[in-house]
Amino acid sequence: MPLGPDGFDRLEAVGRLLAALHGREVPPDTRLTPQQLARARRMLQAADGHHNGATQKEIAEVILDTGRLTRDEWQASSARHAVMGLLRGARAMIAGGYRKLLRHRRRS
């Protein structure tokens, strides 16, 4: 196993894998905060909806529970910008940014 700067992350992942394989309690995965995990989930849901032909407004109605908005309400809604951000983040993840999920954040 390579033990470069990511070695600690790899060792932690191996520990979780071994615990799962041997029926022991699996230690929590500390790479993402609950907020980061929730955002990643919403990004994937938004990307999936977009891929299946949903409009940004429809995505907001489902993911952000905005209810049905009129065209004018939608144009002025903060949910519109939130969905655009989710889709932008999803595109970055799909383009390879998902690899960052595998590592702990490190100070430079």
N, C-alpha and C positions, 0 to 999 in steps of 0.2 A: 504494500500500500504506500503510495507516495506520501511523504510526510513534509511537504512544503507548507506554505502559509495556510493552506486549506486542510492540513492534516488533522487539526483539532475537530473540524467539522466532520471529517470522515470517521474519526474515532467515535464521535458522539453518535453518528448514524449507525455505525456497526454495533454499538452498545444497544441502541433501540431495536435493531434487527435481531440481535441475539436474544434479547428479552422476549420479543414477540415469538421467536421460534421455539423457545423453551418454556412458554406459558407463564412467564413472569410479568409483573407489572411493567408496562412500557413507560419509561421516563417521558415527560412532556417534551415536545419539540419546541425549542426556544428561538428558532430562527425568525419567526414572524410573531408580531404582537397580535392580539385578537382583532384590533382595528385593521392591521395590514392584511390579515387573513380574510376578513369580511370584504375589504375592498377588492382583493384578488378574486374572490368568489363573484362579486358583482361585475367585475371586468369580464370574466369568462361568460357570465350570463348575458351581458350586453353584446359581446362578440358573437355568441351563439344566436341570439335574437336577430342581430344585424345580418349574419350569414344566412339566416332563414327568411329574410325579406321583411322583417319588422322595421317600422319607421322608428326614428329616435323618440318620437312622442309615445309610441306604443311601448317601447322599451322602458321609458320613464314610468308609464302607468303600471307596469308589472313590477319592475325592480324597486322603484322609489315610491310606489304606492301613491302616485299623485292624483289618482282619480282621472276622470275625463276632463280635459282642459279644452277650452275654445282655442281657435287659432291665435287670437290676440293674447290670451292668457299664456299660451305656450311660448310665444315670442318673448314675453316679459319674465318668464319663469326661470328661477335659478336652477330648476331641475334640468332645463335644456342644456345649460353649461355643464352640469354634473354629468349628464349622459355623454356629452362630447368628450369630457375628460376621461370617463370610463372607457369609451371606445378608443381614444388615443392611447391610454395605458395598455389596453388589450392588444392593440396593434404592435406596440413596443414589445410586449411579452411574447407575442407570436413570432416576432422577428428575432428572437433569441434572448430577450430580457428575462425569460423564465429561469435562466441559469442563475440569476442573482438570488432566486428563492432558495437555492440549494446551499447558500453560504450565509454565515453570520455577517453582519455589518462590521467592518473593521475601520479603525481610525487610520488615516493615511500617515 
